[in-house]
């Protein structure tokens, strides 16, 4: 599951949990949303490293 789908799933679980009074579902939704945020941050770091690596190759030519 991707970053955005995990975030969306988490938000939906939180909303349903809030509407039904299910605290466990709300907490699970928070965890899923945070997992999506972490995945996004990791992807951003990977892209930054890749960009830096490419820039270093260009400079060293």
Helices and strands as residue ranges (DSSP letters): H 3-20, H 23-59
